[in-house]
Structure formats: structure tokens, C-alpha cells
Amino acid sequence: MRRLKTKPLLWAAIGAGLLLVMIANAHLVYMAVVSQPECVAHLRQGEGAPGQGKFSAASSSCTPR
């Protein structure tokens, strides 16, 4: 008799866990699509001085100014 009560509870917990993972992934995809910034101010390639704590992007997707 006890096994019959445990099985639905187990499936409900698995379903709730899967739903939580799906919601988290949907949120990550939404944030990745919505929050893509345009070009931001940064050092151009070769302008960085590693000794001074300033670094530049390896390759910029923005057009040089």
C-alpha cells in the first residue's frame, strides 16, 4: 500500500524538477536575446597595456572609429 503513494509523489517531484529546469533555461535564452548590447566603449585592439591593468578585446565586432 505504501508503494502506491510513493510512486505518484516521485513522478510529481521529477515533473517539478524538469519544469524548474525548463523555466530557468527559458529565462537564460530570453536574457541572452534581449540584453545584447550594441557596441560599448572599450579599448581598441593593441591599445591595451597589460602592465597598467588595461586590456583590449581580442577582436572587436564593432567598426573602428
C-alpha positions in Angstrom: 0.0 0.0 0.0 2.8 2.4 0.8 4.4 1.9 -2.6 1.3 3.2 -4.4 1.6 6.6 -2.6 5.3 6.9 -3.1 5.2 6.5 -6.9 3.0 9.5 -7.7 5.0 11.6 -5.3 8.2 10.6 -7.1 6.7 11.5 -10.5 5.4 14.8 -9.2 8.9 15.7 -7.9 10.5 14.7 -11.2 8.0 16.8 -13.1 8.5 19.8 -10.8 12.3 19.5 -11.3 12.0 19.3 -15.0 9.7 22.3 -15.1 12.1 24.3 -13.0 15.0 23.5 -15.4 12.9 24.4 -18.4 11.9 27.7 -16.8 15.5 28.6 -15.9 16.7 27.8 -19.4 13.9 29.8 -21.0 14.9 32.7 -18.8 18.5 32.4 -19.8 17.6 32.3 -23.5 15.3 35.3 -23.1 18.0 37.3 -21.4 20.6 36.4 -24.0 18.3 37.6 -26.8 17.0 40.7 -25.1 20.2 42.1 -23.4 22.7 42.0 -26.3 24.3 45.4 -26.1 25.3 47.5 -29.0 28.9 48.5 -29.3 30.2 49.6 -26.0 33.2 51.8 -25.2 36.3 49.7 -24.9 40.0 49.8 -25.8 40.7 49.0 -29.4 42.9 46.1 -30.4 46.5 46.9 -29.5 45.7 49.9 -27.3 45.7 47.9 -24.0 48.7 47.9 -21.7 48.7 44.7 -19.6 51.1 46.2 -17.0 48.6 49.0 -16.3 45.6 46.7 -15.9 44.0 47.8 -19.1 43.1 45.2 -21.7 41.6 45.3 -25.1 39.2 42.8 -26.8 40.9 40.1 -28.9 38.8 41.1 -31.9 36.0 43.6 -31.9 32.7 43.2 -33.8 32.3 46.9 -33.9 33.6 49.0 -36.7 36.7 51.1 -35.8 36.1 54.8 -35.3 
